[in-house]
Amino acid sequence: MDGIRDCVVVGGGAAGLSAALVLGRARRRTLLVDAGAQSNLAAHGIGGLLGHDGRPPGELYALGREELSAYPSVEVLTGEVVSGERTDGGFVLQLGDGRIERARRVLLATGMEYRPPSLPGLAELWGRSAFHCPFCHGWEVRDQPLAVLARGERAVHSSLLLRLWSDDVILLTDGPADLDDAQRRRLRAAGVAIDERPVAELIGAAGYLEAVVFADGDRLPRTGVLVATTLHQRSSLAEQLGAASGEPTPPAQYPVHVDALYRTSAQGVYAAGDVVAQMPQVATAVAAGSAAAAAVVQSLVEEDFPAVVLEGSAHVNA
C-alpha cells in the first residue's frame, strides 16, 4: 500500500477543504488538488456561513489551507487532475503537470461553472450587485430597488423569494415571459411588476448596478439584479471514473448523482458540493464535504478491518 493515498480530494473550495479537514483529523493519507478557480471568488463576501458571515471567499479558502497544514497526513497541491481511471488497487489520477497519483478513494469537489447570460455589463457586476442566490446576497441589497432576470417558473420562484428582501422587485423577462395567467396573478398579488422588453445592457460603476437599459433605449434604475443562472460541470473526471450523472434541472446541467452517503454510482468515488447540484451555498458545501469525508473514512475502516466469520461457534477461547 506504500505510495497509495487513502483519498484524493479533487477541488479546494468549501466542500473539498472541509472534506480534507475531516480526513486529516482521521489520520488518513490525503491529497487535496486545487486548481484555484472557485466560482464564488468574485463575490464580495460569503453570506450565511456561521463564524465567517461576510468574509471574502478567498480569505476563507486561505484559512482552510492554513488549518490543513496542522495535519501531517494531508498534502495540499495547487494543480489540476486532468484524467483518472480505475485500477485493481483503486484509482490512478494524472495531474496537469504529468504527476501520477494513486488512491484508494476519490472525493470529487470540483464545483460547477456559473454561466450567466451573455449580457453587456453583467460580468463587471457579477458577485456584487448581480447575483444568482438571494440567500447569499439578499441581505446586502435589502430594501433597494431590485430586478429579476429570468423566464418561466424559475422567474416566478426567484421573484417571490427576492420579495423577502425588498418591496420593490420587477421581473425582467428579456422577451416573452412564458407565464400563464395563474403565475401572472401570483406575481401581481405579491407586488412584482413584469417587464417583457428585451434587455440590452446593465449600467454600473465600481461593480455596482445603477440601471438596466432596454433595447428601446429606456432605462430602469435598479441597484441589484438576481440573474437565473445554470450550473455546468467544469470537469469530466466524474464521467471518466464511471460516476453517473443525474437528470438536468433548471439550476444545473447533469449534476453528479450521489446517495445519502455521498457515494456516486462508481464504487470508491464520492462527490460533494456544487458538483452534485446541492444548494449553491458555502455553508451547504462545508457540511456536505464533512459528511462525505466521514463516509469515506467509514468505508476505509470496513475495508481494513473486515468482519470475521467464525466457523462452528460464536465464541472464541483465548
PyMOL commands that set and color helices and strands:
alter all, ss='L'
color gray80, all
select helices_A, chain A and resi 14-25+57-68+122-125+134-137+139-141+152-162+181-189+237-240+273-276+282-304
alter helices_A, ss='H'
color red, helices_A
select strands_A, chain A and resi 4-10+30-34+74-78+81-87+90-95+100-108+112-115+130-131+146-149+169-172+193-195+199-205+208-214+219-221+224-227+230-233+269-271
alter strands_A, ss='S'
color yellow, strands_A
deselect
rebuild
show_as cartoon
